Amino acid sequence: MNTIAVQYHYDASKLDVLAVERPAHREFLGKLFKAGTLLASGPLGSNFALIVLAVATPDEALKVLEADPLYAAGVIEERSALAWNAVYGPWD
């Protein structure tokens, strides 16, 4: 497995939807964490989030996250995924 960092950019006009969907989003991420796929996640400022996954490729990371309720609700305006080669940290 590789470490893939995914950045979400939330649609600022849909923050009310984000608030409604947040519990389902966190439940979804919790399942990924328990399965060992999610390494870490959290907000970046007010309209962004970082999600770090243990998967083979950036494309696979985006595919896994298609099941995120925020994605289905149209809250995520843009997503990007990059392989991350941590030099120091718990995943090096």
C-alpha positions in Angstrom: 0.0 0.0 0.0 1.0 3.6 -0.6 0.0 6.7 1.4 -2.3 9.0 -0.6 -3.2 12.5 0.5 -6.6 13.7 -0.7 -7.7 17.3 -0.4 -11.3 18.3 -0.5 -12.4 21.8 -1.4 -16.0 22.4 -0.1 -18.5 24.5 -2.0 -18.9 27.6 0.2 -22.5 28.0 -0.9 -23.3 24.5 0.6 -21.9 24.8 4.1 -25.5 24.2 5.4 -25.6 20.9 3.6 -22.1 20.1 4.9 -23.4 20.6 8.5 -26.4 18.3 7.9 -24.2 15.6 6.2 -21.3 15.8 8.6 -22.4 13.0 10.9 -22.8 10.5 7.9 -19.5 11.7 6.5 -17.8 11.0 9.8 -19.4 7.6 10.1 -18.2 6.8 6.7 -14.7 7.8 7.6 -14.9 5.9 10.8 -15.6 2.7 8.9 -12.6 3.4 6.6 -10.4 4.0 9.8 -11.5 0.7 11.4 -10.8 -1.1 8.1 -7.3 0.3 8.1 -7.8 2.3 4.9 -8.0 5.8 6.6 -4.9 6.9 8.3 -5.9 10.4 9.3 -8.4 13.1 8.3 -9.5 16.5 9.4 -10.4 20.0 8.3 -8.0 22.5 6.7 -9.2 25.9 7.4 -12.9 26.5 6.8 -13.5 25.1 3.3 -11.0 22.4 2.9 -10.2 18.9 4.4 -7.3 16.5 4.2 -7.9 12.8 4.1 -4.9 10.4 4.2 -5.5 6.9 2.9 -3.5 3.7 2.6 -4.3 2.5 -0.9 -2.4 1.7 -4.1 -2.9 4.8 -6.2 -4.4 8.3 -6.1 -7.1 7.1 -8.5 -8.0 4.3 -6.1 -8.2 6.9 -3.3 -10.7 9.0 -5.2 -12.7 5.9 -6.1 -12.9 4.9 -2.4 -14.1 8.4 -1.5 -16.9 8.4 -4.1 -18.9 6.7 -1.3 -18.5 9.7 1.0 -22.0 11.2 1.7 -20.5 14.6 1.1 -19.6 13.7 -2.4 -23.1 12.4 -3.1 -24.6 15.5 -1.6 -22.6 17.7 -4.0 -20.7 19.5 -1.1 -17.3 18.8 -2.5 -16.4 21.3 -5.2 -13.0 19.8 -6.0 -10.9 16.9 -5.0 -7.2 16.2 -5.6 -5.2 13.1 -4.7 -1.4 12.7 -4.6 1.0 10.0 -3.4 2.7 11.2 -0.3 6.1 9.8 0.7 6.3 10.6 4.4 9.9 11.0 5.6 9.0 11.2 9.3 5.8 10.1 11.0 3.9 7.1 12.0 3.5 5.9 8.3 7.1 6.1 7.1 
